[in-house]
């Protein structure tokens, strides 16, 4: 349940595993993204395993994407064969249940590790015993919708969206698919406990949904 992001292995002769150098441990339900392994070495440019350098161990239900290596293994490098239900490009052929599908990462901070609708990581992991009753990186319950997601975050279809309000309506934009039944709530503090129903339920036809605002008077808005 870790997000391993924005690390750099760049010391001369030690450019292995920008995110993780795995030599006999276990990685489970992690997201390894935006790491680098490059820099000078004794024979010129080095850098192996931008996200993960696999010497020994096991990796399960883990997303390894958007990393960089100076020489080889943009996302993964090494002789490890014990990958299961992981997502990376190229496909991790040494193991079972792996995918090279698009993880559809949100791509903006601080929610970089969350998914857009249609992610190949949603409901694509394996329900290991340690996940039963477990939580993801944000404290949400694991194994939503019957099968655990790949990565540190469990998609629950509860989305905090940007909204543009005008008199009598609210226009929201979020990443989702079509044909999803949604209800709309609003809050003046997205991290707080108080959320208010608008009374509207809609089936999505696109990623942009416009709903009438039937909530009545809203709480005072914070200063801009």
Buried (B, 14 or more C-beta within 10 A) or exposed (E): BBBBBEBBBBEEEEBBBBBBBBEEEEBBBBBBBBBBBBBBBEEEEBBBBBBBBBBEBBBBBBBBBBBBBBBEBBBBBBEBEBBBBBBBBEBBEBBEBBBBBBBBBBEEEEEBBBBBBEBBBBBBBBBBEEBEEBEBBEEBEBBBEEBBBBBBBBBEEEBEBEBEEEEEEBBBBBBBEEEBEBEBEBBEEEEEEEEBEBEBEBEBEEBEBEBEBEBEEBEEEEEE
